[in-house]
Amino acid sequence: MTRFLIAALAVVSFIAGAHAQPAFNGGAPVTITFPPISAGGTISAPIVTNIFSSNSGAPTIASGACGATNNGTITGDNQSGKVTIGASATATCAVTFSTTFPTGTPKAVVLTPANAAAAALAAGSPFVSAVSTTGFTFQAAALASTTWYYHAY
């Protein structure tokens, strides 16, 4: 992993400094600042994507937001994670981010089946029905006993 990071930094440094600059911002050079890397090869600061830092807090599912008698469970962070819905019959599940998206509403939230029950739903049935700066809602004909991976970006 360390060799990969060093190689990647070398390539980016070469492109950013040793070549002619692409015409960004009226031809002005682009400055790239990297977080410090410790002697062991680990990054000592969070890498921030265009939306959230990878160490954002865990999102939540409010009482009754994924079925009438259960909350479901969620692991992960605001960008990606896993939602497990209990056996109670439900057709919707609402997830609330730990913080609002600083750049506005996410461009998309992608769902991927994470268990056989989710994969067995008819193709195209599960979908994200609402996205906002504070969370997202997804639905299908029957979500009971399903597990989903999500990625918001």
LUMSE-445208 format. One record per residue: residue number from 1; residue in one letter; z, x, y of N, C-alpha, C, O in turn. Coordinates in steps of 0.001 Angstrom, whole numbers. Example, Ala and Ser with C-alpha at 12.3 -4.5 7.8 and 13.67 -1.06 7.14 Angstrom:
+-----+------+---------+---------+---------+---------+---------+---------+---------+---------+---------+---------+---------+---------+
| pos | code |    n_zz |    n_xx |    n_yy |   ca_zz |   ca_xx |   ca_yy |    c_zz |    c_xx |    c_yy |    o_zz |    o_xx |    o_yy |
+-----+------+---------+---------+---------+---------+---------+---------+---------+---------+---------+---------+---------+---------+
|   1 |    a |    7800 |   13190 |   -5690 |    7800 |   12300 |   -4500 |    7800 |   13200 |   -3300 |    8465 |   14236 |   -3319 |
|   2 |    s |    7080 |   12850 |   -2250 |    7140 |   13670 |   -1060 |    7870 |   12900 |      30 |    8039 |   13409 |    1138 |
+-----+------+---------+---------+---------+---------+---------+---------+---------+---------+---------+---------+---------+---------+
***
This chain:
+-----+------+---------+---------+---------+---------+---------+---------+---------+---------+---------+---------+---------+---------+
| pos | code |    n_zz |    n_xx |    n_yy |   ca_zz |   ca_xx |   ca_yy |    c_zz |    c_xx |    c_yy |    o_zz |    o_xx |    o_yy |
+-----+------+---------+---------+---------+---------+---------+---------+---------+---------+---------+---------+---------+---------+
|   1 |    m |       0 |     828 |   -1185 |       0 |       0 |       0 |       0 |     872 |    1249 |    -710 |     580 |    2211 |
|   2 |    t |     797 |    1948 |    1238 |     862 |    2834 |    2389 |    -499 |    3456 |    2661 |    -927 |    3533 |    3813 |
|   3 |    r |   -1188 |    3903 |    1605 |   -2511 |    4504 |    1781 |   -3484 |    3496 |    2371 |   -4318 |    3846 |    3205 |
|   4 |    f |   -3376 |    2228 |    1932 |   -4252 |    1192 |    2466 |   -4001 |    1013 |    3961 |   -4950 |     938 |    4742 |
|   5 |    l |   -2710 |     943 |    4374 |   -2391 |     768 |    5788 |   -2898 |    1936 |    6616 |   -3450 |    1738 |    7698 |
|   6 |    i |   -2714 |    3150 |    6117 |   -3180 |    4324 |    6844 |   -4699 |    4298 |    6965 |   -5243 |    4596 |    8028 |
|   7 |    a |   -5388 |    3943 |    5878 |   -6850 |    3863 |    5920 |   -7305 |    2777 |    6893 |   -8254 |    2976 |    7652 |
|   8 |    a |   -6632 |    1640 |    6868 |   -6997 |     546 |    7769 |   -6775 |     947 |    9223 |   -7611 |     661 |   10081 |
|   9 |    l |   -5650 |    1609 |    9506 |   -5388 |    2066 |   10867 |   -6416 |    3098 |   11304 |   -6845 |    3092 |   12458 |
|  10 |    a |   -6814 |    3977 |   10403 |   -7818 |    4979 |   10731 |   -9150 |    4329 |   11066 |   -9815 |    4733 |   12019 |
|  11 |    v |   -9544 |    3331 |   10296 |  -10811 |    2642 |   10556 |  -10759 |    1924 |   11894 |  -11695 |    2021 |   12688 |
|  12 |    v |   -9662 |    1196 |   12153 |   -9545 |     472 |   13418 |   -9504 |    1447 |   14587 |  -10131 |    1199 |   15616 |
|  13 |    s |   -8774 |    2555 |   14447 |   -8719 |    3555 |   15507 |  -10089 |    4149 |   15766 |  -10474 |    4356 |   16917 |
|  14 |    f |  -10827 |    4422 |   14700 |  -12180 |    4970 |   14825 |  -13079 |    3998 |   15564 |  -13810 |    4379 |   16478 |
|  15 |    i |  -13016 |    2737 |   15158 |  -13864 |    1720 |   15787 |  -13459 |    1521 |   17241 |  -14312 |    1396 |   18120 |
|  16 |    a |  -12144 |    1491 |   17493 |  -11662 |    1211 |   18842 |  -11812 |    2396 |   19790 |  -11950 |    2198 |   20997 |
|  17 |    g |  -11789 |    3620 |   19274 |  -11782 |    4750 |   20178 |  -12942 |    5708 |   20066 |  -13377 |    6248 |   21083 |
|  18 |    a |  -13458 |    5942 |   18890 |  -14460 |    6974 |   18704 |  -15885 |    6460 |   18847 |  -16818 |    7256 |   18955 |
|  19 |    h |  -16064 |    5175 |   18850 |  -17393 |    4591 |   19004 |  -17551 |    4020 |   20409 |  -16575 |    3863 |   21143 |
|  20 |    a |  -18759 |    3720 |   20760 |  -18995 |    3008 |   22008 |  -18328 |    1640 |   21922 |  -18387 |     973 |   20889 |
|  21 |    q |  -17710 |    1240 |   22989 |  -16996 |     -27 |   23015 |  -17982 |   -1192 |   23057 |  -18991 |   -1116 |   23759 |
|  22 |    p |  -17709 |   -2269 |   22316 |  -18530 |   -3469 |   22484 |  -18283 |   -4063 |   23869 |  -17260 |   -3776 |   24491 |
|  23 |    a |  -19179 |   -4858 |   24338 |  -19080 |   -5408 |   25691 |  -18129 |   -6599 |   25737 |  -18566 |   -7748 |   25805 |
|  24 |    f |  -16830 |   -6322 |   25699 |  -15813 |   -7348 |   25867 |  -15337 |   -7283 |   27308 |  -15245 |   -6201 |   27887 |
|  25 |    n |  -15045 |   -8395 |   27866 |  -14411 |   -8409 |   29177 |  -15219 |   -7624 |   30206 |  -14655 |   -6831 |   30960 |
|  26 |    g |  -16516 |   -7834 |   30245 |  -17355 |   -7144 |   31211 |  -17521 |   -5673 |   30908 |  -17781 |   -4891 |   31822 |
|  27 |    g |  -17380 |   -5264 |   29651 |  -17570 |   -3873 |   29273 |  -16309 |   -3031 |   29326 |  -16350 |   -1847 |   28994 |
|  28 |    a |  -15174 |   -3617 |   29741 |  -13922 |   -2863 |   29803 |  -13450 |   -2528 |   28388 |  -13623 |   -3339 |   27478 |
|  29 |    p |  -12855 |   -1344 |   28187 |  -12349 |    -995 |   26849 |  -11247 |   -1948 |   26395 |  -10508 |   -2492 |   27216 |
|  30 |    v |  -11146 |   -2142 |   25101 |  -10123 |   -2986 |   24507 |   -9011 |   -2086 |   23995 |   -9278 |   -1135 |   23261 |
|  31 |    t |   -7766 |   -2371 |   24370 |   -6631 |   -1580 |   23917 |   -5981 |   -2276 |   22734 |   -5662 |   -3463 |   22808 |
|  32 |    i |   -5783 |   -1545 |   21643 |   -5133 |   -2079 |   20460 |   -3801 |   -1362 |   20306 |   -3761 |    -133 |   20233 |
|  33 |    t |   -2713 |   -2116 |   20258 |   -1386 |   -1538 |   20088 |    -851 |   -1948 |   18725 |    -768 |   -3137 |   18418 |
|  34 |    f |    -491 |    -970 |   17912 |      17 |   -1231 |   16577 |    1537 |   -1190 |   16579 |    2127 |    -423 |   17340 |
|  35 |    p |    2192 |   -2008 |   15733 |    3649 |   -1906 |   15627 |    4009 |    -570 |   14981 |    3217 |      -8 |   14225 |
|  36 |    p |    5205 |     -65 |   15281 |    5605 |    1209 |   14681 |    5738 |    1105 |   13160 |    6147 |      71 |   12633 |
|  37 |    i |    5390 |    2177 |   12473 |    5507 |    2235 |   11016 |    6525 |    3306 |   10672 |    6440 |    4434 |   11156 |
|  38 |    s |    7496 |    2945 |    9826 |    8547 |    3894 |    9459 |    7988 |    4958 |    8516 |    6860 |    4849 |    8036 |
|  39 |    a |    8793 |    5983 |    8260 |    8378 |    7067 |    7377 |    8072 |    6565 |    5972 |    7266 |    7171 |    5266 |
|  40 |    g |    8694 |    5480 |    5557 |    8450 |    4918 |    4230 |    7202 |    4057 |    4166 |    6866 |    3536 |    3103 |
|  41 |    g |    6510 |    3899 |    5286 |    5274 |    3137 |    5291 |    5443 |    1649 |    5550 |    4503 |     877 |    5361 |
|  42 |    t |    6643 |    1234 |    5984 |    6837 |    -192 |    6239 |    6736 |    -454 |    7734 |    7107 |     388 |    8551 |
|  43 |    i |    6235 |   -1617 |    8074 |    6103 |   -1985 |    9475 |    7466 |   -2464 |    9954 |    8097 |   -3309 |    9319 |
|  44 |    s |    7917 |   -1912 |   11089 |    9261 |   -2223 |   11563 |    9292 |   -3359 |   12580 |   10334 |   -3612 |   13184 |
|  45 |    a |    8180 |   -4038 |   12775 |    8137 |   -5199 |   13665 |    7280 |   -6263 |   12989 |    6376 |   -5932 |   12222 |
|  46 |    p |    7554 |   -7544 |   13266 |    6726 |   -8575 |   12631 |    5289 |   -8504 |   13126 |    5042 |   -8226 |   14300 |
|  47 |    i |    4353 |   -8752 |   12238 |    2955 |   -8834 |   12633 |    2715 |  -10271 |   13062 |    2985 |  -11198 |   12298 |
|  48 |    v |    2221 |  -10465 |   14249 |    2024 |  -11802 |   14777 |     565 |  -12198 |   14605 |    -343 |  -11480 |   15023 |
|  49 |    t |     358 |  -13345 |   13987 |   -1000 |  -13861 |   13855 |   -1340 |  -14625 |   15115 |    -561 |  -14623 |   16068 |
|  50 |    n |   -2473 |  -15270 |   15140 |   -2847 |  -16006 |   16335 |   -2009 |  -17265 |   16523 |   -2153 |  -17933 |   17547 |
|  51 |    i |   -1144 |  -17613 |   15581 |    -335 |  -18815 |   15723 |    1150 |  -18508 |   15639 |    1890 |  -18756 |   16591 |
|  52 |    f |    1592 |  -17974 |   14516 |    3013 |  -17775 |   14278 |    3280 |  -16395 |   13711 |    2418 |  -15793 |   13071 |
|  53 |    s |    4465 |  -15911 |   13950 |    4914 |  -14719 |   13267 |    5197 |  -15096 |   11821 |    5601 |  -16222 |   11534 |
|  54 |    s |    4985 |  -14156 |   10917 |    5195 |  -14454 |    9506 |    6661 |  -14680 |    9170 |    6978 |  -15074 |    8048 |
|  55 |    n |    7567 |  -14438 |   10126 |    8978 |  -14687 |    9859 |    9494 |  -15929 |   10584 |   10676 |  -16005 |   10918 |
|  56 |    s |    8601 |  -16916 |   10831 |    9040 |  -18159 |   11461 |    9988 |  -18899 |   10522 |   10000 |  -18650 |    9316 |
|  57 |    g |   10768 |  -19795 |   11074 |   11738 |  -20528 |   10272 |   11102 |  -21493 |    9300 |    9899 |  -21747 |    9341 |
|  58 |    a |   11927 |  -22024 |    8429 |   11440 |  -22964 |    7409 |   11231 |  -24342 |    8008 |   12088 |  -24831 |    8744 |
|  59 |    p |   10101 |  -24981 |    7706 |    9895 |  -26362 |    8135 |   10819 |  -27296 |    7360 |   11477 |  -26873 |    6410 |
|  60 |    t |   10867 |  -28545 |    7758 |   11751 |  -29509 |    7104 |   10999 |  -30784 |    6756 |    9912 |  -31054 |    7267 |
|  61 |    i |   11611 |  -31556 |    5872 |   11132 |  -32888 |    5529 |   12299 |  -33828 |    5804 |   13352 |  -33714 |    5177 |
|  62 |    a |   12116 |  -34752 |    6735 |   13190 |  -35668 |    7108 |   13494 |  -36642 |    5979 |   12656 |  -36875 |    5107 |
|  63 |    s |   14685 |  -37204 |    6000 |   15091 |  -38164 |    4988 |   14095 |  -39309 |    4904 |   13805 |  -39967 |    5903 |
|  64 |    g |   13580 |  -39541 |    3721 |   12619 |  -40609 |    3504 |   11198 |  -40287 |    3916 |   10327 |  -41152 |    3816 |
|  65 |    a |   10930 |  -39065 |    4379 |    9596 |  -38713 |    4860 |    8610 |  -38412 |    3737 |    7408 |  -38323 |    3983 |
|  66 |    c |    9095 |  -38255 |    2520 |    8231 |  -38017 |    1348 |    8697 |  -38914 |     209 |    9000 |  -38431 |    -882 |
|  67 |    g |    8752 |  -40179 |     453 |    9237 |  -41132 |    -543 |   10481 |  -41823 |     -40 |   11240 |  -41248 |     740 |
|  68 |    a |   10699 |  -43044 |    -474 |   11796 |  -43861 |      41 |   13169 |  -43329 |    -347 |   14109 |  -43457 |     437 |
|  69 |    t |   13318 |  -42741 |   -1521 |   14653 |  -42340 |   -1972 |   14809 |  -40832 |   -2114 |   15841 |  -40362 |   -2594 |
|  70 |    n |   13815 |  -40078 |   -1710 |   13949 |  -38619 |   -1797 |   13285 |  -37971 |    -600 |   12436 |  -38578 |      54 |
|  71 |    n |   13667 |  -36754 |    -317 |   13049 |  -36012 |     775 |   11906 |  -35148 |     286 |   11021 |  -34798 |    1066 |
|  72 |    g |   11907 |  -34798 |    -985 |   11032 |  -33737 |   -1432 |   11686 |  -32427 |   -1032 |   12723 |  -32434 |    -369 |
|  73 |    t |   11111 |  -31328 |   -1413 |   11638 |  -30021 |   -1023 |   10502 |  -29204 |    -440 |    9331 |  -29431 |    -744 |
|  74 |    i |   10864 |  -28253 |     399 |    9859 |  -27402 |    1016 |   10377 |  -25973 |    1067 |   11545 |  -25742 |    1380 |
|  75 |    t |    9523 |  -25032 |     766 |    9832 |  -23611 |     884 |    8691 |  -22960 |    1647 |    7566 |  -23459 |    1633 |
|  76 |    g |    8970 |  -21873 |    2298 |    7943 |  -21168 |    3052 |    8277 |  -21137 |    4525 |    9442 |  -21210 |    4915 |
|  77 |    d |    7232 |  -21025 |    5347 |    7418 |  -20995 |    6794 |    6413 |  -21944 |    7438 |    5782 |  -22748 |    6752 |
|  78 |    n |    6269 |  -21847 |    8745 |    5406 |  -22785 |    9443 |    3922 |  -22606 |    9110 |    3147 |  -23556 |    9221 |
|  79 |    q |    3532 |  -21430 |    8714 |    2128 |  -21197 |    8394 |    1767 |  -21558 |    6967 |     687 |  -22096 |    6725 |
|  80 |    s |    2631 |  -21278 |    6033 |    2286 |  -21549 |    4636 |    3546 |  -21745 |    3815 |    4620 |  -21249 |    4156 |
|  81 |    g |    3386 |  -22481 |    2724 |    4525 |  -22727 |    1859 |    4179 |  -23706 |     765 |    3011 |  -23925 |     445 |
|  82 |    k |    5229 |  -24299 |     190 |    5054 |  -25208 |    -938 |    5924 |  -26443 |    -736 |    7112 |  -26343 |    -429 |
|  83 |    v |    5301 |  -27619 |    -916 |    5996 |  -28904 |    -827 |    6044 |  -29504 |   -2219 |    5010 |  -29652 |   -2871 |
|  84 |    t |    7245 |  -29851 |   -2683 |    7428 |  -30508 |   -3973 |    7959 |  -31912 |   -3716 |    9002 |  -32084 |   -3086 |
|  85 |    i |    7240 |  -32906 |   -4203 |    7610 |  -34301 |   -3999 |    8228 |  -34825 |   -5288 |    7697 |  -34595 |   -6375 |
|  86 |    g |    9357 |  -35533 |   -5167 |   10069 |  -36056 |   -6326 |    9331 |  -37200 |   -6999 |    8186 |  -37504 |   -6664 |
|  87 |    a |   10007 |  -37830 |   -7956 |    9392 |  -38862 |   -8794 |    9272 |  -40226 |   -8110 |    8594 |  -41110 |   -8634 |
|  88 |    s |    9908 |  -40417 |   -6966 |    9815 |  -41708 |   -6271 |    8384 |  -41975 |   -5815 |    7694 |  -41074 |   -5339 |
|  89 |    a |    7953 |  -43212 |   -5966 |    6597 |  -43579 |   -5562 |    6441 |  -43421 |   -4058 |    7231 |  -43966 |   -3287 |
|  90 |    t |    5441 |  -42689 |   -3647 |    5136 |  -42526 |   -2231 |    3665 |  -42177 |   -2078 |    3051 |  -41611 |   -2983 |
|  91 |    a |    3114 |  -42516 |    -938 |    1717 |  -42202 |    -654 |    1588 |  -41266 |     542 |     485 |  -40811 |     846 |
|  92 |    t |    2705 |  -40966 |    1235 |    2655 |  -40065 |    2395 |    3800 |  -39072 |    2353 |    4828 |  -39307 |    1718 |
|  93 |    c |    3602 |  -37959 |    3043 |    4644 |  -36937 |    3172 |    4487 |  -36296 |    4545 |    3412 |  -35800 |    4884 |
|  94 |    a |    5565 |  -36305 |    5340 |    5548 |  -35733 |    6683 |    6376 |  -34450 |    6715 |    7534 |  -34441 |    6297 |
|  95 |    v |    5778 |  -33374 |    7211 |    6422 |  -32073 |    7316 |    6612 |  -31757 |    8797 |    5680 |  -31913 |    9585 |
|  96 |    t |    7815 |  -31313 |    9185 |    8110 |  -30947 |   10574 |    8288 |  -29439 |   10663 |    9105 |  -28865 |    9944 |
|  97 |    f |    7524 |  -28793 |   11546 |    7628 |  -27338 |   11731 |    8986 |  -26979 |   12329 |    9619 |  -27798 |   12996 |
|  98 |    s |    9423 |  -25743 |   12080 |   10704 |  -25293 |   12638 |   10603 |  -25072 |   14148 |   11598 |  -25213 |   14859 |
|  99 |    t |    9429 |  -24732 |   14636 |    9159 |  -24594 |   16069 |    7761 |  -25142 |   16321 |    6963 |  -25265 |   15392 |
| 100 |    t |    7467 |  -25465 |   17552 |    6131 |  -25980 |   17841 |    5117 |  -24843 |   17854 |    5461 |  -23693 |   18128 |
| 101 |    f |    3883 |  -25172 |   17559 |    2811 |  -24178 |   17616 |    2618 |  -23786 |   19084 |    2396 |  -24655 |   19927 |
| 102 |    p |    2699 |  -22498 |   19397 |    2606 |  -22079 |   20796 |    1195 |  -22187 |   21371 |    1029 |  -22193 |   22590 |
| 103 |    t |     185 |  -22270 |   20519 |   -1196 |  -22321 |   21003 |   -1793 |  -23711 |   20909 |   -3014 |  -23861 |   20968 |
| 104 |    g |    -963 |  -24727 |   20764 |   -1462 |  -26090 |   20659 |   -1513 |  -26551 |   19213 |    -965 |  -25904 |   18321 |
| 105 |    t |   -2166 |  -27655 |   18997 |   -2269 |  -28240 |   17665 |   -3004 |  -27287 |   16723 |   -4026 |  -26719 |   17106 |
| 106 |    p |   -2501 |  -27099 |   15488 |   -3214 |  -26245 |   14532 |   -4652 |  -26717 |   14344 |   -4941 |  -27911 |   14419 |
| 107 |    k |   -5539 |  -25774 |   14101 |   -6944 |  -26108 |   13860 |   -7097 |  -26910 |   12583 |   -7933 |  -27811 |   12505 |
| 108 |    a |   -6288 |  -26584 |   11580 |   -6371 |  -27280 |   10294 |   -5113 |  -27019 |    9483 |   -4392 |  -26048 |    9713 |
| 109 |    v |   -4869 |  -27909 |    8530 |   -3855 |  -27703 |    7502 |   -4578 |  -27897 |    6172 |   -5151 |  -28958 |    5921 |
| 110 |    v |   -4551 |  -26888 |    5333 |   -5248 |  -26925 |    4048 |   -4223 |  -27150 |    2944 |   -3207 |  -26458 |    2884 |
| 111 |    l |   -4490 |  -28114 |    2077 |   -3631 |  -28401 |     926 |   -4299 |  -27916 |    -343 |   -5509 |  -28063 |    -509 |
| 112 |    t |   -3512 |  -27334 |   -1244 |   -4007 |  -26891 |   -2539 |   -3038 |  -27393 |   -3609 |   -1831 |  -27202 |   -3466 |
| 113 |    p |   -3529 |  -28028 |   -4677 |   -2617 |  -28489 |   -5736 |   -1849 |  -27311 |   -6341 |   -2416 |  -26246 |   -6582 |
| 114 |    a |    -553 |  -27517 |   -6582 |     286 |  -26462 |   -7152 |     874 |  -26846 |   -8503 |    1619 |  -26065 |   -9096 |
| 115 |    n |     547 |  -28046 |   -9002 |     959 |  -28415 |  -10359 |    -108 |  -29338 |  -10958 |   -1033 |  -29763 |  -10268 |
| 116 |    a |      35 |  -29636 |  -12235 |    -971 |  -30436 |  -12942 |   -1082 |  -31846 |  -12371 |   -2181 |  -32396 |  -12295 |
| 117 |    a |      47 |  -32438 |  -11966 |       9 |  -33799 |  -11413 |    -805 |  -33843 |  -10121 |   -1560 |  -34788 |   -9892 |
| 118 |    a |    -652 |  -32829 |   -9283 |   -1428 |  -32773 |   -8040 |   -2904 |  -32536 |   -8337 |   -3774 |  -33155 |   -7725 |
| 119 |    a |   -3181 |  -31641 |   -9276 |   -4573 |  -31339 |   -9630 |   -5270 |  -32531 |  -10278 |   -6492 |  -32649 |  -10195 |
| 120 |    a |   -4515 |  -33405 |  -10916 |   -5100 |  -34556 |  -11622 |   -5501 |  -35690 |  -10682 |   -6213 |  -36603 |  -11099 |
| 121 |    l |   -5063 |  -35653 |   -9426 |   -5462 |  -36706 |   -8493 |   -6977 |  -36671 |   -8317 |   -7591 |  -35606 |   -8388 |
| 122 |    a |   -7564 |  -37810 |   -8092 |   -9017 |  -37901 |   -7928 |   -9476 |  -36968 |   -6817 |   -8809 |  -36840 |   -5791 |
| 123 |    a |  -10604 |  -36324 |   -7020 |  -11151 |  -35401 |   -6034 |  -11292 |  -36105 |   -4683 |  -11812 |  -37218 |   -4609 |
| 124 |    g |  -10839 |  -35467 |   -3642 |  -10937 |  -36032 |   -2308 |   -9841 |  -37020 |   -1963 |   -9754 |  -37449 |    -813 |
| 125 |    s |   -9009 |  -37395 |   -2908 |   -7965 |  -38372 |   -2636 |   -6896 |  -37837 |   -1688 |   -6599 |  -38498 |    -693 |
| 126 |    p |   -6298 |  -36660 |   -1952 |   -5271 |  -36171 |   -1031 |   -5926 |  -35638 |     249 |   -6951 |  -34957 |     192 |
| 127 |    f |   -5327 |  -35952 |    1402 |   -5869 |  -35455 |    2658 |   -4775 |  -35382 |    3708 |   -3748 |  -36053 |    3600 |
| 128 |    v |   -5005 |  -34566 |    4719 |   -4080 |  -34456 |    5842 |   -4468 |  -35551 |    6826 |   -5577 |  -35550 |    7361 |
| 129 |    s |   -3557 |  -36479 |    7060 |   -3869 |  -37634 |    7908 |   -3458 |  -37453 |    9364 |   -3937 |  -38181 |   10233 |
| 130 |    a |   -2578 |  -36495 |    9643 |   -2156 |  -36248 |   11030 |   -1716 |  -34800 |   11176 |   -1049 |  -34253 |   10297 |
| 131 |    v |   -2094 |  -34179 |   12297 |   -1680 |  -32816 |   12620 |   -1286 |  -32797 |   14088 |   -1993 |  -33346 |   14933 |
| 132 |    s |    -150 |  -32164 |   14394 |     285 |  -32028 |   15783 |     953 |  -30673 |   15961 |    1035 |  -29887 |   15017 |
| 133 |    t |    1423 |  -30404 |   17156 |    2118 |  -29140 |   17414 |    3469 |  -29086 |   16720 |    4058 |  -28011 |   16607 |
| 134 |    t |    3977 |  -30231 |   16249 |    5302 |  -30267 |   15640 |    5288 |  -30456 |   14125 |    6345 |  -30380 |   13497 |
| 135 |    g |    4126 |  -30699 |   13519 |    4080 |  -30871 |   12074 |    2786 |  -31501 |   11597 |    1809 |  -31595 |   12340 |
| 136 |    f |    2797 |  -31932 |   10343 |    1622 |  -32577 |    9772 |    2054 |  -33603 |    8734 |    3161 |  -33538 |    8199 |
| 137 |    t |    1171 |  -34545 |    8459 |    1395 |  -35571 |    7444 |     209 |  -35552 |    6497 |    -942 |  -35477 |    6928 |
| 138 |    f |     499 |  -35621 |    5200 |    -597 |  -35749 |    4242 |    -347 |  -36958 |    3362 |     784 |  -37424 |    3224 |
| 139 |    q |   -1421 |  -37459 |    2770 |   -1291 |  -38657 |    1954 |   -2328 |  -38688 |     851 |   -3331 |  -37974 |     882 |
| 140 |    a |   -2055 |  -39536 |    -122 |   -2940 |  -39781 |   -1257 |   -2520 |  -41116 |   -1858 |   -1516 |  -41698 |   -1445 |
| 141 |    a |   -3280 |  -41597 |   -2823 |   -2950 |  -42875 |   -3462 |   -1553 |  -42824 |   -4080 |    -808 |  -43801 |   -3998 |
| 142 |    a |   -1194 |  -41715 |   -4688 |     124 |  -41567 |   -5326 |     523 |  -40103 |   -5299 |    -113 |  -39274 |   -5950 |
| 143 |    l |    1572 |  -39775 |   -4552 |    2023 |  -38385 |   -4435 |    3240 |  -38066 |   -5301 |    3658 |  -36910 |   -5360 |
| 144 |    a |    3815 |  -39059 |   -5971 |    5029 |  -38829 |   -6760 |    4820 |  -37719 |   -7774 |    3776 |  -37644 |   -8423 |
| 145 |    s |    5817 |  -36863 |   -7905 |    5853 |  -35760 |   -8882 |    4743 |  -34733 |   -8693 |    4324 |  -34083 |   -9651 |
| 146 |    t |    4264 |  -34585 |   -7453 |    3241 |  -33579 |   -7194 |    3821 |  -32426 |   -6392 |    4833 |  -32574 |   -5706 |
| 147 |    t |    3171 |  -31283 |   -6486 |    3553 |  -30096 |   -5730 |    2297 |  -29548 |   -5066 |    1232 |  -29482 |   -5681 |
| 148 |    w |    2435 |  -29154 |   -3799 |    1296 |  -28710 |   -2999 |    1608 |  -27422 |   -2260 |    2714 |  -27243 |   -1748 |
| 149 |    y |     630 |  -26522 |   -2204 |     688 |  -25377 |   -1298 |       7 |  -25833 |     -22 |    -976 |  -26574 |     -67 |
| 150 |    y |     523 |  -25395 |    1109 |    -125 |  -25705 |    2395 |    -333 |  -24432 |    3193 |     407 |  -23459 |    3051 |
| 151 |    h |   -1344 |  -24460 |    4025 |   -1612 |  -23361 |    4946 |   -2058 |  -23963 |    6268 |   -3099 |  -24615 |    6338 |
| 152 |    a |   -1273 |  -23746 |    7311 |   -1609 |  -24261 |    8644 |   -2092 |  -23091 |    9493 |   -1469 |  -22029 |    9516 |
| 153 |    y |   -3188 |  -23293 |   10177 |   -3696 |  -22238 |   11057 |   -4382 |  -22803 |   12279 |   -4866 |  -22046 |   13121 |
+-----+------+---------+---------+---------+---------+---------+---------+---------+---------+---------+---------+---------+---------+
***
